[in-house]
């Protein structure tokens, strides 16, 4: 993977910390990721997908109290999950690993991908994700492991386009490691191509996406400034008021400088998911439509709690959140609410994805105005040349 594609968000790819250990905790890989990669997934097989429109899956679950699923959704979601393999004895997950797959389905396919199932059919590939060890390895090995993971995501997306999409509008969604892959997919496969005309939006959550990437990495895709805007991207990264906001932001700022130089735009993009309006960067808990209480684990999704979190975008571009004690949520070190980036705003995201989808479909149905005929004066023989 080229240096500019280095996974500059590794410090935030921490979701694996809650996954169940199932391999030797201190074993050290003896080979490079490319030398020990598991078999390449075959996306023509259903077992290579955590969710598709062809069968019910954990992505079909709906949190109690959430808006119901539409009966015939006309938009698709292509969702890439975060790190859920905490292994220390290999670099990339074998997608035949049933233990990791079960944890993935119960913890994030159900709780993150499922947050989008009101508006859309869900397509979520299993992929040779970079494991917890790879997330914290030296840059060269980490990049190699992430290149393998991204290659799978790209192949899965191409298979989806060729066999399942059939010209339908789609939304891209990713969190943490999955968001890094979606960010790269958006840059390399969507931006400046005809596919951009079919993309409703991209929800790139929980990494270090910078404002200056728009106009540089993304030359034709804008930041979503309004809740019903389409063809655009959103990003946020949650932290408590007592958290290490400056330290968290500094990591992404340094990566931005390494890629683009010390130029404008070196602020993390923050679109507040309570408003999805760039003109409203702060909102009280009264705006909260429904958060998921408890740990994002393998248990059943608990009923949503409304008005349980306030949020505001900080100067550094972090989303400062203040969740109610009713939610009983545990932060990571440094006050990061990384695990809860989606759950805190489950119903807000759910309704916003539906709003954008309906706005996109409405625009498709709107008849085009026929251009008026030109009222040119008759040409004379003197006009002929």
C-alpha positions in Angstrom: 0.0 0.0 0.0 1.4 3.4 -0.9 2.5 5.6 2.0 -0.3 8.1 1.3 -2.8 5.3 1.8 -1.2 4.2 5.1 -3.8 3.5 7.7 -3.3 6.8 9.6 -6.2 6.0 11.9 -4.7 3.0 13.7 -4.8 4.7 17.1 -8.6 4.7 16.8 -9.1 1.2 15.4 -9.8 -0.2 18.9 -13.1 -2.0 18.5 -11.3 -5.4 18.8 -10.6 -4.8 22.5 -14.1 -6.0 23.4 -14.1 -9.0 21.2 -13.7 -12.4 22.9 -10.2 -13.8 22.8 -9.9 -17.2 21.0 -6.3 -17.5 20.1 -2.9 -17.5 21.9 -2.7 -14.0 23.5 1.0 -13.5 23.2 2.0 -15.5 20.2 4.1 -13.5 17.7 3.6 -14.0 13.9 6.8 -15.3 12.3 5.9 -14.2 8.7 4.7 -11.1 7.0 1.0 -10.6 6.4 1.2 -11.3 2.6 3.1 -14.6 3.3 0.5 -15.9 5.8 -2.7 -14.5 4.4 -5.8 -16.7 4.7 -7.7 -17.9 1.6 -9.2 -15.1 -0.5 -13.0 -14.9 0.0 -15.3 -15.9 -2.9 -18.0 -13.4 -2.9 -20.3 -15.5 -5.1 -20.8 -17.6 -2.0 -23.3 -16.5 0.7 -21.0 -17.5 3.5 -18.6 -14.8 2.4 -21.2 -12.2 3.5 -22.4 -11.2 6.9 -25.5 -9.7 5.3 -27.1 -9.7 1.9 -30.6 -9.1 0.6 -30.9 -12.8 -0.2 -31.3 -13.9 3.4 -32.2 -12.7 6.9 -29.2 -11.9 9.1 -28.3 -10.0 12.2 -28.5 -6.9 10.1 -32.3 -7.4 10.0 -32.6 -6.7 13.8 -34.3 -3.6 14.9 -33.8 -2.0 18.3 -36.9 -1.9 20.4 -38.5 1.6 20.0 -36.9 2.3 16.6 -38.7 3.2 13.5 -39.8 0.0 11.6 -38.2 -1.2 8.4 -39.7 -0.1 5.1 -41.3 -3.0 3.3 -39.8 -2.5 -0.1 -36.6 -0.4 0.3 -35.3 1.1 -2.9 -31.8 1.9 -1.6 -28.9 -0.3 -0.6 -26.3 -0.1 2.1 -22.8 -1.3 1.6 -21.4 -1.6 5.1 -17.9 -2.5 6.3 -17.5 -3.5 9.9 -14.8 -2.4 12.4 -12.0 -4.6 13.8 -13.6 -7.5 15.6 -10.7 -10.0 15.6 -8.4 -9.4 18.6 -6.0 -12.2 17.7 -2.3 -11.9 18.5 -1.2 -14.9 16.4 -2.1 -13.8 12.9 -2.3 -10.6 10.9 -5.6 -11.1 9.0 -8.8 -12.9 9.9 -9.7 -16.1 8.1 -13.4 -15.6 7.2 -14.0 -19.2 8.0 -13.4 -18.4 11.7 -16.8 -19.1 13.1 -16.0 -17.6 16.5 -15.0 -14.2 15.1 -17.9 -14.3 12.7 -20.4 -14.9 15.4 -19.0 -12.0 17.5 -19.0 -9.7 14.5 -22.7 -10.5 13.7 -23.9 -10.1 17.3 -21.9 -7.0 18.2 -21.7 -4.8 15.1 -23.7 -6.3 12.2 -26.8 -6.2 14.4 -26.1 -2.9 16.1 -24.4 -0.8 13.4 -25.5 -2.2 10.0 -28.9 -2.8 11.5 -29.2 0.9 12.4 -29.6 1.5 8.6 -32.2 -1.2 7.8 -35.2 1.1 7.9 -34.3 2.7 4.5 -32.3 0.0 2.9 -31.2 -3.5 2.0 -28.0 -4.3 3.8 -24.9 -5.8 2.1 -22.0 -6.5 4.5 -19.0 -8.5 3.4 -16.9 -10.7 5.6 -13.3 -9.8 4.8 -9.8 -10.6 5.9 -9.8 -7.8 8.4 -6.6 -6.6 9.9 -6.5 -8.1 13.4 -5.9 -6.4 16.7 -2.2 -7.3 16.4 -2.0 -5.7 12.9 -3.7 -2.5 14.2 -0.8 -2.0 16.6 2.1 -3.3 14.5 4.9 -1.3 13.0 3.7 0.8 10.0 5.0 -1.5 7.2 3.3 -4.6 8.6 0.2 -2.8 9.5 -0.1 -1.3 6.0 0.4 -4.8 4.4 -2.3 -6.3 6.6 -4.7 -3.4 5.8 -3.9 -3.7 2.0 -5.1 -7.3 2.2 -8.3 -6.3 4.0 -9.0 -3.4 1.6 -8.5 -5.7 -1.4 -11.3 -7.9 -0.1 -13.6 -4.9 0.5 -13.0 -3.7 -3.1 -13.7 -7.1 -4.5 -16.9 -7.4 -2.5 -18.0 -4.0 -3.7 -17.3 -5.0 -7.3 -19.3 -8.2 -6.9 -22.2 -6.3 -5.3 -22.2 -3.9 -8.2 -22.1 -6.6 -10.8 -24.6 -9.0 -9.3 -26.9 -7.3 -6.7 -27.0 -3.5 -7.3 -28.8 -3.4 -10.7 -28.6 0.3 -10.9 -30.0 1.0 -7.5 -29.0 4.0 -5.3 -26.6 3.0 -2.5 -25.2 4.3 0.8 -21.6 3.6 1.9 -21.2 3.0 5.7 -18.1 2.1 7.7 -16.9 2.4 11.3 -13.3 2.4 12.5 -11.3 0.0 10.4 -14.3 -0.3 8.2 -14.5 3.5 7.8 -10.9 3.6 6.7 -11.7 1.1 4.0 -14.8 3.0 3.0 -12.8 6.3 2.8 -10.4 4.6 0.5 -13.2 3.1 -1.6 -14.8 6.5 -1.9 -11.6 8.1 -3.1 -10.5 5.4 -5.5 -13.8 3.9 -6.8 -16.5 6.5 -6.5 -15.2 10.0 -6.6 -15.3 11.4 -10.2 -17.0 8.3 -11.6 -20.6 7.6 -12.8 -21.1 5.7 -9.5 -21.1 9.0 -7.7 -24.4 9.8 -9.3 -25.9 6.8 -7.6 -24.4 7.3 -4.1 -26.9 8.7 -1.7 -24.3 9.4 1.0 -21.2 8.0 2.8 -21.2 7.6 6.6 -17.5 7.4 7.5 -17.5 7.2 11.2 -14.8 7.0 13.9 -11.5 7.6 12.2 -9.7 10.9 11.5 -11.2 12.2 8.3 -10.1 15.8 7.8 -12.0 18.7 6.2 -9.1 19.3 3.8 -9.5 15.9 2.3 -12.5 17.4 0.4 -11.1 19.1 -2.6 -7.9 17.1 -2.4 -8.6 13.3 -2.0 -12.3 13.9 -2.9 -12.4 16.2 -5.8 -16.1 15.9 -6.7 -17.7 14.8 -3.4 -18.8 17.4 -0.8 -19.3 17.3 2.9 -22.9 16.9 3.8 -24.0 20.3 5.0 -27.7 19.6 5.5 -29.7 16.6 6.7 -31.3 15.9 3.4 -28.3 16.6 1.2 -27.2 13.7 -1.1 -24.0 12.6 -2.9 -21.9 13.7 0.1 -20.1 12.4 3.1 -20.4 12.7 6.9 -17.9 11.9 9.7 -17.7 12.2 13.5 -15.6 10.9 16.3 -17.0 10.8 19.8 -15.2 11.7 23.0 -16.3 12.8 26.5 -15.8 16.4 27.7 -13.0 15.2 30.0 -11.3 13.2 27.2 -8.0 13.8 25.4 -9.4 15.8 22.5 -6.2 17.6 21.5 -4.1 14.4 21.7 -6.6 12.5 19.6 -6.8 15.3 17.0 -3.0 15.6 16.9 -2.6 12.1 15.5 -4.9 12.8 12.5 -3.4 16.3 12.0 0.1 14.8 11.7 -1.1 12.2 9.2 -2.8 15.0 7.2 0.5 17.0 7.1 2.4 14.0 5.9 0.1 13.5 3.0 -0.7 17.1 1.9 1.8 19.3 3.7 1.0 22.1 6.2 -2.0 23.4 4.3 -5.5 24.5 5.1 -8.1 22.0 6.2 -6.2 20.3 8.9 -9.2 20.0 11.2 -11.1 16.8 11.7 -14.5 16.8 10.0 -17.3 16.8 12.5 -20.9 16.6 11.4 -23.1 16.4 14.5 -25.4 13.3 14.2 -28.0 14.9 16.4 -28.6 17.6 13.7 -26.7 16.5 10.6 -26.5 20.2 9.9 -23.2 21.9 9.5 -24.9 25.1 10.6 -25.9 23.5 13.9 -22.7 22.0 15.4 -24.2 21.7 18.9 -27.4 20.2 20.2 -28.9 19.5 23.6 -30.2 16.1 24.6 -33.7 17.2 23.6 -32.7 16.5 20.0 -31.7 12.9 20.7 -34.1 10.6 19.0 -32.9 7.4 20.6 -29.6 5.9 21.9 -28.8 2.2 22.7 -28.0 1.6 26.3 -25.3 -0.8 27.6 -22.2 -2.3 26.1 -22.2 -3.1 22.3 -21.8 -6.8 23.0 -23.4 -10.1 22.0 -26.5 -9.5 24.1 -29.9 -8.5 22.8 -30.3 -4.9 21.8 -32.0 -3.0 24.7 -34.8 -0.6 24.1 -33.8 2.9 22.9 -33.7 5.8 25.4 -34.6 9.2 24.0 -33.1 12.5 25.0 -30.1 10.7 26.5 -27.1 12.4 24.9 -26.1 15.9 24.0 -23.3 16.5 21.4 -21.3 19.4 20.1 -18.4 19.7 17.6 -15.2 21.0 19.2 -12.5 23.3 17.8 -10.4 20.2 17.0 -13.3 18.6 15.2 -14.0 16.0 17.8 -17.7 15.3 18.7 -18.0 16.1 22.4 -20.7 13.9 23.9 -22.4 13.9 27.3 -24.4 10.7 27.6 -27.0 10.2 30.4 -26.0 7.8 33.2 -29.2 5.9 32.2 -27.2 4.6 29.2 -24.5 3.0 31.4 -21.8 3.4 28.8 -18.1 2.8 29.4 -15.5 5.0 27.7 -12.1 3.9 26.5 -8.9 5.3 27.8 -8.6 9.0 27.2 -12.4 9.4 27.4 -13.0 8.0 23.9 -16.5 6.9 23.1 -15.4 5.0 20.1 -17.4 1.9 20.8 -20.5 4.0 21.0 -20.1 6.2 17.8 -23.2 4.5 16.3 -25.2 3.4 19.3 -25.4 6.9 20.8 -27.2 8.1 17.7 -28.9 4.9 16.6 -32.3 6.4 15.8 -30.9 9.8 14.7 -28.8 7.9 12.1 -31.7 5.6 11.2 -34.0 8.5 10.4 -31.3 10.5 8.7 -30.4 7.7 6.3 -34.1 7.3 5.5 -34.5 11.1 4.9 -31.5 11.2 2.5 -32.8 8.1 0.7 -36.3 9.6 0.2 -34.8 12.9 -0.9 -32.6 11.0 -3.5 -35.5 8.9 -4.7 -37.8 12.0 -5.0 -35.2 13.8 -7.1 -35.0 10.7 -9.4 -38.8 10.8 -9.8 -39.0 14.5 -10.6 -39.6 15.0 -14.3 -37.0 17.0 -16.1 -38.1 20.3 -17.6 -37.9 20.3 -21.3 -35.6 22.9 -22.7 -37.5 25.7 -24.5 -37.0 25.7 -28.3 -34.8 28.4 -29.6 -36.6 31.3 -31.2 -33.9 32.2 -33.7 -34.7 34.7 -36.5 -34.9 33.2 -40.0 -31.6 33.1 -41.8 -31.1 35.1 -45.0 -28.9 34.4 -47.9 -26.4 36.8 -46.4 -26.1 34.6 -43.3 -24.8 31.6 -45.3 -21.1 31.2 -44.9 
